[in-house]
Amino acid sequence: MKALSSLAATLLLCGCEAVPYYTPPTPTAEMARRQSDVDLAFLQKGRALFARRCLQCHTLPPLWYYRAEDWPLIVNSMAHRASLKPAEREAIVAYILAIRRQR
């Protein structure tokens, strides 16, 4: 029984982290207005995908930790693991870049 408990604890520690460093900020209409190619619904979709697909498996640094031009590459590199379709990747990147512009 003790071995089983140790195995379960090890698997939990090696699995996905459930708690992000922070709650992703909610996009606003102002953010969408600043980006002529996206609307608020698209940014909201990006936030939902970011929270559900990215943060379910690992914590992330604040969105300004990496340069804006790095985020598309980062998201693309994780897309297969997160089962992201191209439109979903675009929504996540648009969300991240919109939040970064607020800072």
Protein Blocks (a to p, Z undefined) as FASTA:
>chain_A
ZZmmmmmmmmmmmmccfbdfbdcddddfklmmmpmkbcfklmmmmmmmmmmmmmmmoccd
dfklpcfklmmmmmmmmmmmnopafklmmmmmmmmmmmmmmZZ
